[in-house]
């Protein structure tokens, strides 16, 4: 039954993408705002499908911490849902994307029209500089720049692996960073098509103030996100502590 519902949801997911993508295309062609409205509406359609087809609820906690205007937001990353669910609590989220995503039909055009930033496919240094430039531009435009500190989707039992790119953004922008913990991998795993009944929770955490050293910031960010993300998991799946938290305790 779970597999059958999952297949039906995949049809719903991409079918509604095509229908809504074509319906909103005239507005999107002339307006970045139109692209955001279309993507946010599609997110609500996905939420409806997840609930009624797969028995999955999406819950947002900590809305009082949701940033307004130009901001830096760092999220745990466990699956595709994490890339679109922020449309439920951020006004104008912005992110960098790989060239392959920009070539996708409909979705690729939409993220370009929404003013997302294509990632430079050069070496690490070039990619980091491109990401920092994108962050500056997004924040200057009053948008919320999203980054997944681990760089890619992680399975629920994978140890945390936070990259220094988020620290470069934090230092360059000189603004607070809002962490977001989540447990979306419980219902929408990093890989495969199975969608499991349950509740996907995204918890917006109190912002980390600007001005911390690189090491202090990275330790604080990882500790906050990992601790809260573990709290959102069933006890049997929890780790005792993140490596950053263990270092602090030591």
C-alpha positions, 0 to 999 in steps of 0.5 A: 500500500505504501509503495502504491501511494508513493507512486501515485504521489510521484505522478501527482508531484510531477503532473501538477508541476506541468499543469501549474507550470504551464498555467502560470507561465505568462505571469512568470515570464514578466515577473519574478513575483509571479514565479514565487507565487507559482512555486508557493502555490505548488508547494501547497498543492504538494502539501495537499497531495502528501496529506491525502495520498500518503498520510503525511503532514507538514508542521512548521515550528518556531514561526516567531523566528522566521526571518523577514527581509535580507537574511541568512538561513541554514537548514539541515538537508534530508531530502527534496522536501527541504528545498521547497518547504521553506516557501511555507515560512520564508517570503522570498527564499533564494539559493544557488543551484547546480547547472543540471537543475537549470536545464530541467523542463519547467522547474529549471525555467522557474528557478531562473525566473525567480532569480535563483543563482546558478553555481559556478562549476569551477573548483572549490574556491571559484564555487565558494566565491560565487556562492558568497556573491550570490548571498550578498546580492540576495540579502541586498535585495531583501531576500532570505538566502538559504544554504544547506551546510552539509552540501547534500542530502543526508540519510537519517543515520549519517553523521553530520558533515558541515562544510565551511562555506556557511561560515564564509557567508556568515562572516562576509554578510555580517548578519545573524544566521537562522538555523532550521532543524528538521526530520523530513527524512522520516517521511521523504527519504533522501533516496528512492520514491517511498513516502512514509506516513507521518509528520515532517517537522521543520523547526526554525531556531533562534538566530545565531548573532553576528560576530562569532569567530569561524570555529565558534560559529560552526560549533554553535550552528552544528550543535543547534541544528543537530540537537534539535533535529535529533529531538524530532526523531523517534528515540530509537533513531537518535544519536547521543550527540553531534560531534560538535556537541561532544567537543563542547562537553569534552 
